[in-house]
Amino acid sequence: MPKPTKGPRLGGTPAHERIILRNLASQLFEHGRIVTTVTKAKRVRPLAEKLITRAKTDTVANRREVNKTILDKGIVYTLFAEIAPSMEGRDGGYTRITRIGNRKGDNAPLAVLEIVTEKLAPATPATVDQTKAEINAAAAAVEAAKVAADEVEEEKAAEGHPVDAEAPAAEAEAPEAEDKPTA
């Protein structure tokens, strides 16, 4: 027996829910972006990402699997011919959900579900080395700041100023609130 989804169901029956998700995914592939409720966007996102992953490998078996969900042949063609090749360098994260506020009539939270169209820059060894150098430089700056702070504390201690001794003393002198019985 399949495990039921948690939370409220989108349609009245499981079949209606599948139809809603199928239609939302079809409209997403046809238009590139859809405006829907946050709940529906979160539920259709995994389905759309799985379909895009299947479409990245154009085989007869994958086309048949996608045709089980997307019934319009024109949308299937768009998915395999346009959307999937543009996602070639990505391993996932094909869609993006952006919240846009609440609907005027029933105050339902709305979101835009869109296909990510930006190209993913491949990680070259030069960019990896540059990133490592930036991380090392930041770590060196943090270490230098710690050394400078230690030197300032040592100078204050040498001059006779108490370092951090005032904070615990101030906390100890603060009067404690008395517990009053409530009537």
Secondary structure, DSSP 8 states (H G I E B T S, - for coil): -----SS--SSSSHHHHHHHHHHHHHHHHHHSEEEEEHHHHHHHHHHHHHHHHHHHS--HHHHHHHHHH---HHHHHHIIIIIHHHTTT-SS--EEEEEEEE-TTT--EEEEEEE--S------HHHHHHHHHHHHHHHHHHHHHHHHHHHHHHHHHHHT--SS-HHHHHHHHS---------
